[in-house]
């Protein structure tokens, strides 16, 4: 690929999409590796990435890994707002570190929000006493996750050829014994939220430890599944103009099999088992709203045991995994994800 710059209008160029896809596969790949994958030199790849991040069209960040995601308490919230208050409520909720995603939806409620907390007492205290006091919130329906198959960590553009993607894929490191994340681990996690590609020297200065300690801790946290890295973008600029939230019902015995299978669908972003009659949540990316019905048909044909009980088109995303977004999906600011900031009141 050659450095052709931005495509006409608001669509990203093929070169930009290839670069973003490479970093979705391996967000901390070296520019030499990225350049080899995208057919350009490392300096050009780095320069193009700097342009994309400066415009808010793409970014990297750290994410809770599989082990931490399943150790945390995650809830999917349907929130009703007072008439005319949805935008103000969304802005207020987007400022909270334990609310990782905030979306306006076309539904019988106004907002769809994902909350995460380190303990159930802390989450319950917030849901029962904190959230209802937010001005403009009139009603909250809570759906607790019992198993999170994925929370948008695997979703990618899939524009690079499979062979190139396989060469760029991160190889699993030798797993070390898992232990609780300590305060230094948490500071390192928070330091990476603004830039998932931050170097060891920069991180060492922020966290207050040596570069070697940063490198060793990052390797351990990634190997144990405590942290992961992700690269995202203003998805409308890549042709993904819409998204939807699907609520599914199926026999409990088929949740695991179905959830794992859905991870292979290119539209899948978040998939989780729930503790209710609607026992699975699936969020999907769509090229347009007209793609929703064919996807539902394909879903029910592929999984005859699944019933789609409700579906909601996302009107606007105010926050995506700790990033504030403008109406076109560009990043305008960082709200550090902090599932540890909620503590139950005595």
C-alpha positions in Angstrom: 0.0 0.0 0.0 1.2 3.5 -0.7 0.6 6.6 1.4 -2.2 8.1 -0.5 -3.5 10.3 2.3 -7.1 10.6 3.3 -9.8 9.5 0.8 -12.2 12.0 -0.6 -14.9 13.1 1.7 -15.1 11.4 5.1 -14.1 7.8 4.1 -10.6 6.7 5.2 -8.2 5.7 2.5 -7.3 2.1 1.8 -3.9 2.8 3.2 -5.3 4.1 6.5 -7.7 1.1 6.8 -4.8 -1.3 6.3 -2.8 0.5 9.0 -5.7 0.5 11.5 -6.4 -3.2 10.8 -2.7 -4.0 11.4 -2.9 -2.3 14.8 -6.2 -4.0 15.6 -4.4 -7.3 15.2 -1.4 -6.2 17.2 -1.9 -2.7 18.8 1.7 -2.6 20.2 3.4 -3.9 17.0 6.6 -2.1 16.1 6.5 0.3 13.1 8.8 -2.1 11.3 6.2 -4.9 11.7 3.4 -2.6 10.8 5.2 -1.3 7.7 5.9 -4.8 6.6 2.3 -5.8 7.0 1.0 -2.8 5.1 3.6 -2.5 2.4 5.1 0.8 3.5 8.2 2.0 5.3 8.1 2.4 9.1 8.5 6.2 9.0 5.5 6.6 6.7 3.4 4.2 8.9 4.2 6.1 12.0 3.5 9.5 10.3 0.2 8.3 9.0 -0.8 7.0 12.5 0.1 10.3 14.1 -2.2 12.0 11.6 -5.1 9.6 12.4 -4.7 10.0 16.2 -4.4 13.8 16.0 -7.7 13.9 14.0 -9.4 11.5 16.5 -10.2 9.1 13.7 -8.2 6.2 15.3 -6.6 5.4 18.6 -5.1 2.6 20.8 -5.8 1.9 24.4 -5.4 -0.8 27.0 -8.4 -3.0 27.9 -9.4 -5.4 30.6 -8.2 -8.8 29.5 -10.3 -12.0 29.5 -9.4 -12.9 33.1 -10.2 -9.4 34.5 -13.3 -9.0 32.4 -14.8 -12.2 33.9 -13.5 -11.3 37.4 -15.3 -8.0 37.3 -19.0 -7.4 37.6 -20.5 -6.1 34.4 -24.0 -4.8 33.9 -25.9 -3.6 30.8 -28.3 -0.8 31.6 -31.4 0.5 29.8 -32.0 4.0 31.0 -35.1 6.2 30.7 -34.5 10.0 30.8 -36.8 12.9 31.3 -38.1 14.5 28.1 -35.3 16.4 26.4 -32.7 15.3 28.9 -31.0 12.4 27.1 -28.1 14.3 25.8 -27.3 15.9 29.1 -27.6 12.6 30.9 -25.4 10.9 28.4 -22.7 13.6 28.9 -22.9 13.2 32.7 -22.6 9.4 32.5 -19.8 9.5 30.0 -17.6 11.3 32.7 -17.7 8.2 35.0 -14.8 5.8 34.8 -16.9 2.8 35.7 -19.3 3.4 32.8 -17.3 2.3 29.8 -19.8 2.7 27.0 -22.8 5.1 26.6 -25.1 5.0 23.6 -28.3 6.7 22.5 -30.7 4.0 21.1 -34.0 3.9 19.2 -36.0 1.9 21.7 -38.5 2.2 24.5 -35.7 3.7 26.6 -33.2 6.4 25.8 -29.7 5.1 26.7 -27.8 1.8 26.6 -24.9 1.9 29.1 -22.2 -0.7 30.1 -21.1 -0.5 33.7 -18.2 -2.4 35.2 -17.1 -2.6 38.9 -14.6 -4.6 40.9 -17.2 -5.8 43.4 -20.9 -6.6 43.4 -21.6 -4.5 46.6 -20.0 -1.5 44.9 -22.0 -2.0 41.7 -25.2 -2.6 43.6 -24.7 0.5 45.7 -24.2 2.6 42.5 -27.2 1.2 40.7 -29.5 1.5 43.7 -28.4 4.9 45.1 -26.0 6.7 42.8 -27.4 6.3 39.3 -31.0 7.1 40.2 -29.9 10.5 41.6 -28.3 11.6 38.3 -30.4 14.6 37.2 -32.7 13.5 34.3 -32.6 9.8 35.0 -36.1 8.5 35.5 -35.8 4.7 35.3 -33.1 2.1 35.1 -33.4 -1.6 34.0 -30.3 -3.7 34.9 -29.1 -6.8 33.2 -26.2 -8.6 34.9 -23.6 -10.4 32.8 -22.8 -14.0 34.0 -20.2 -14.6 31.3 -18.6 -12.1 28.9 -17.5 -13.8 25.7 -16.1 -10.6 24.3 -16.3 -6.8 24.8 -15.3 -5.5 21.4 -11.6 -6.6 21.9 -11.7 -8.9 18.8 -13.6 -6.8 16.4 -11.5 -5.6 13.5 -11.8 -4.3 9.9 -10.5 -7.5 8.3 -9.0 -5.7 5.3 -5.5 -7.4 5.5 -5.1 -10.8 3.8 -5.2 -13.7 6.2 -1.5 -14.6 5.7 -0.4 -11.0 6.6 -2.8 -11.0 9.6 -1.4 -14.3 10.9 2.2 -13.0 10.6 1.3 -10.0 12.6 -0.7 -11.8 15.3 0.7 -11.6 18.8 2.1 -15.0 20.0 0.9 -16.0 23.4 3.6 -15.7 26.1 4.3 -18.3 28.7 1.6 -17.8 31.3 2.7 -16.9 34.8 0.7 -17.6 37.9 -2.2 -15.2 38.1 -2.5 -12.9 41.1 -4.6 -9.9 42.0 -3.6 -6.7 40.3 -1.9 -4.5 42.8 -1.8 -0.7 43.0 1.2 -0.5 40.6 -0.6 -2.7 38.1 -3.6 -0.4 38.2 -1.5 2.7 37.8 0.1 1.1 34.8 -3.3 0.2 33.4 -4.5 3.8 33.8 -1.3 5.2 32.2 -1.9 3.1 29.1 -5.5 4.3 28.6 -4.6 7.5 26.8 -2.2 5.7 24.5 -2.0 1.9 24.3 1.3 2.3 22.4 3.1 4.3 25.1 6.7 3.3 25.4 8.4 1.7 28.5 10.3 4.9 29.3 7.2 7.1 29.2 5.2 4.6 31.3 8.0 4.3 33.8 8.0 8.0 34.4 4.3 8.1 34.9 4.0 5.1 37.2 7.2 5.7 39.1 9.1 2.4 38.5 11.9 1.3 36.3 11.5 0.5 32.6 12.4 -3.1 33.3 9.7 -3.3 35.9 7.2 -1.8 33.4 8.2 -4.4 30.7 8.1 -7.3 33.2 4.7 -6.3 34.6 3.1 -5.7 31.1 4.3 -9.1 29.9 2.9 -10.8 33.0 -0.4 -8.9 32.9 -0.9 -9.8 29.2 0.1 -13.4 29.7 -2.3 -13.9 32.6 -5.2 -12.2 30.7 -5.4 -9.3 33.1 -4.9 -6.7 30.3 -5.2 -6.6 26.6 -4.8 -3.9 24.0 -7.2 -2.6 21.4 -7.3 -0.2 18.5 -10.5 1.5 17.4 -11.6 4.1 15.0 -14.4 6.4 13.9 -16.3 3.5 12.4 -18.5 5.6 10.2 -15.3 6.6 8.4 -14.7 3.0 7.5 -18.1 2.3 6.1 -19.6 0.9 9.4 -22.4 3.5 9.6 -24.6 1.8 12.1 -24.8 -0.7 15.0 -27.4 -2.5 17.0 -28.1 -4.1 20.3 -29.8 -7.5 20.1 -31.4 -9.3 23.1 -31.6 -13.1 22.6 -33.2 -16.0 24.4 -32.1 -19.6 24.2 -31.7 -22.7 26.4 -29.1 -22.1 29.0 -27.3 -25.3 28.0 -26.5 -23.7 24.6 -25.2 -20.3 25.8 -21.5 -21.3 25.7 -21.7 -22.9 22.3 -23.6 -20.0 20.8 -21.5 -17.3 22.3 -18.2 -18.9 21.1 -19.7 -19.3 17.6 -20.8 -15.7 17.5 -17.3 -14.5 18.2 -16.4 -15.6 14.6 -19.0 -13.3 13.0 -17.4 -10.1 11.5 -20.3 -8.0 12.9 -19.9 -9.1 16.5 -18.6 -6.5 18.9 -19.9 -7.5 22.4 -21.4 -10.8 23.4 -22.4 -11.8 26.9 -24.6 -14.3 28.7 -27.1 -12.6 31.1 -28.9 -13.6 34.3 -32.4 -13.1 33.0 -35.1 -14.5 30.7 -33.3 -12.6 27.8 -30.1 -14.5 28.5 -27.7 -13.2 25.9 -26.8 -9.8 24.7 -25.2 -9.2 21.3 -24.0 -5.9 19.9 -23.2 -5.8 16.2 -21.7 -3.4 13.7 -23.7 -2.7 10.5 -22.8 -1.0 7.3 -26.3 0.4 7.3 -29.6 0.0 9.2 -30.9 -2.1 6.3 -28.4 -4.8 7.2 -30.2 -5.5 10.5 -33.0 -7.7 9.1 -30.7 -10.0 7.0 -28.5 -10.4 10.0 -31.4 -11.4 12.3 -32.6 -13.9 9.6 -29.0 -15.3 9.4 -28.8 -15.5 13.2 -32.1 -17.5 13.5 -31.2 -19.8 10.6 -27.7 -20.5 11.9 -29.0 -21.0 15.5 -32.6 -22.5 15.4 -32.6 -22.5 19.2 -32.2 -18.7 19.4 -35.1 -16.3 19.6 -34.4 -12.6 19.0 -36.7 -11.0 21.6 -35.7 -7.3 20.9 -33.4 -5.3 18.8 -32.4 -1.6 19.0 -30.5 0.6 16.5 -27.8 2.8 18.0 -28.5 6.4 17.1 -25.3 7.9 18.5 -22.4 6.7 20.6 -21.3 9.2 23.2 -18.6 7.0 24.7 -16.8 3.9 23.6 -14.6 2.0 26.0 -13.3 5.2 27.8 -13.3 7.5 24.7 -15.7 10.4 24.3 -16.9 10.6 20.8 -18.3 13.3 18.6 -21.5 12.7 16.5 -19.4 11.2 13.7 -17.5 8.8 16.1 -14.2 10.7 16.3 -12.4 10.6 19.6 -12.6 14.0 21.4 -11.2 13.0 24.8 -10.3 10.2 27.2 -12.2 9.2 30.4 -9.9 6.7 32.1 -11.6 3.4 32.7 -11.6 2.7 36.4 -13.7 -0.2 37.6 -11.9 0.1 41.0 -13.3 3.6 41.7 -16.6 2.4 42.9 -16.7 1.5 46.6 -19.8 0.6 48.6 -21.0 3.0 51.2 -20.7 1.7 54.7 
